[in-house]
Amino acid sequence: MNDPLAAAERRRQNVQEELEFAQAMERYCHDHQRPFPTWGEVLEVLRAVGYSKQNAPKASEANGDWQHLCATLKEERDRLQRELLEMKEEYKAVRYALYALMPSDVEFNEEEAFAQLGKGPSLREFVAELEEKYLPKGGS
């Protein structure tokens, strides 16, 4: 759904189209000595560069599309919120474990730790490894 390459291509295409339209408007204003064209003239330039009005779908079709799109977006939002909550809980557990396991004279660089995220074991595996390594055997 969120393809970064496709999004970048759309932005690039939009920039090209915007530039083409802006140049066409400049030519129109210059050729017709109109520094402030009317909306009708803007529409004329739009048509000259190839834009035309598309037939709008029926209201019932559009509503169904919007309802489906809204439902999909809500599901995606809810999924991301759950992932964020899980990440916050894991982060809290790691911080607790690190502070509990470290001697007080050790400094912890959170920026560096965040930079390393995703480059090694999962947070749960990391915490389990720390607990196994530093907690006394047979209990907490």
C-alpha positions as CSV (number, residue, x, y, z in Angstrom):
1,M,0.0,0.0,0.0
2,N,2.8,2.5,0.9
3,D,5.4,1.9,-1.8
4,P,8.1,4.6,-1.3
5,L,9.4,4.3,-4.9
6,A,5.9,4.8,-6.3
7,A,5.3,7.8,-4.1
8,A,8.6,9.3,-5.1
9,E,7.7,8.7,-8.8
10,R,4.3,10.4,-8.3
11,R,6.0,13.4,-6.6
12,R,8.4,13.7,-9.5
13,Q,5.6,13.4,-12.0
14,N,3.6,16.1,-10.1
15,V,6.6,18.4,-10.0
16,Q,7.0,18.0,-13.8
17,E,3.3,18.7,-14.4
18,E,3.3,21.7,-12.0
19,L,6.3,23.1,-13.9
20,E,4.6,22.5,-17.3
21,F,1.4,24.2,-16.0
22,A,3.3,27.2,-14.5
23,Q,5.2,27.7,-17.8
24,A,1.9,27.6,-19.7
25,M,0.4,30.1,-17.4
26,E,3.4,32.4,-17.8
27,R,3.2,32.2,-21.5
28,Y,-0.6,32.9,-21.5
29,C,-0.2,35.9,-19.2
30,H,2.7,37.3,-21.3
31,D,1.0,36.6,-24.7
32,H,-2.3,38.1,-23.5
33,Q,-0.8,40.8,-21.3
34,R,-2.9,39.5,-18.4
35,P,-0.9,39.6,-15.1
36,F,-4.0,38.4,-13.2
37,P,-6.0,35.9,-15.3
38,T,-9.5,35.0,-14.5
39,W,-10.5,31.4,-13.4
40,G,-12.0,30.9,-16.9
41,E,-8.6,31.7,-18.4
42,V,-6.8,29.4,-16.0
43,L,-9.3,26.7,-17.1
44,E,-8.5,27.5,-20.7
45,V,-4.7,27.0,-20.0
46,L,-5.4,23.8,-18.2
47,R,-7.3,22.4,-21.1
48,A,-4.6,23.6,-23.5
49,V,-2.0,21.5,-21.6
50,G,-4.2,18.4,-21.9
51,Y,-6.4,18.3,-18.7
52,S,-10.0,17.4,-18.9
53,K,-12.8,16.7,-16.4
54,Q,-13.3,13.0,-15.7
55,N,-16.7,11.5,-15.4
56,A,-17.4,11.3,-11.7
57,P,-18.6,8.0,-10.3
58,K,-22.1,7.6,-9.1
59,A,-22.6,8.8,-5.5
60,S,-23.4,5.3,-4.3
61,E,-20.1,4.0,-5.9
62,A,-18.1,6.9,-4.4
63,N,-19.6,6.4,-1.0
64,G,-18.7,2.7,-1.1
65,D,-15.1,3.5,-2.2
66,W,-14.7,6.1,0.6
67,Q,-16.2,3.8,3.2
68,H,-13.9,1.0,2.2
69,L,-10.9,3.4,2.1
70,C,-11.8,4.8,5.6
71,A,-12.2,1.3,7.0
72,T,-8.8,0.3,5.6
73,L,-7.1,3.4,6.9
74,K,-8.7,2.9,10.4
75,E,-7.4,-0.7,10.4
76,E,-3.9,0.5,9.5
77,R,-4.1,3.2,12.2
78,D,-5.2,0.7,14.8
79,R,-2.4,-1.7,13.8
80,L,0.2,1.0,14.0
81,Q,-1.1,2.1,17.4
82,R,-0.8,-1.4,18.7
83,E,2.7,-1.8,17.3
84,L,3.7,1.5,18.9
85,L,2.3,0.5,22.2
86,E,4.2,-2.8,22.0
87,M,7.4,-1.0,21.2
88,K,6.9,1.4,24.1
89,E,6.4,-1.6,26.5
90,E,9.5,-3.3,25.1
91,Y,11.5,-0.1,25.4
92,K,10.4,0.3,29.0
93,A,11.4,-3.3,29.8
94,V,14.8,-2.9,28.2
95,R,15.4,0.3,30.1
96,Y,14.4,-1.3,33.4
97,A,16.6,-4.3,32.7
98,L,19.6,-2.2,31.7
99,Y,19.3,0.1,34.8
100,A,18.8,-2.9,37.1
101,L,21.8,-4.7,35.6
102,M,24.3,-1.9,35.3
103,P,26.6,-0.7,38.0
104,S,25.8,2.9,38.8
105,D,29.0,4.3,37.3
106,V,28.2,3.0,33.8
107,E,26.9,5.6,31.3
108,F,24.1,4.5,28.9
109,N,23.9,6.4,25.6
110,E,20.3,6.1,24.5
111,E,21.0,7.7,21.1
112,E,23.5,5.0,20.3
113,A,21.2,2.3,21.5
114,F,18.4,3.6,19.3
115,A,20.8,3.8,16.3
116,Q,21.5,0.1,16.8
117,L,17.8,-0.9,16.8
118,G,17.0,-3.5,14.2
119,K,20.7,-4.4,13.7
120,G,20.7,-7.3,16.1
121,P,18.4,-9.5,18.2
122,S,14.9,-8.4,19.1
123,L,14.4,-6.5,22.3
124,R,13.0,-9.5,24.1
125,E,15.9,-11.6,23.1
126,F,18.3,-8.9,24.2
127,V,16.6,-8.6,27.6
128,A,16.6,-12.4,28.1
129,E,20.3,-12.5,27.2
130,L,21.1,-9.8,29.7
131,E,19.0,-11.5,32.4
132,E,20.7,-14.8,31.8
133,K,24.1,-13.2,31.8
134,Y,23.8,-10.9,34.8
135,L,21.0,-12.1,37.1
136,P,21.9,-14.6,39.7
137,K,20.9,-18.2,38.9
138,G,17.7,-19.4,40.5
139,G,15.8,-16.1,40.8
140,S,15.6,-12.4,40.3
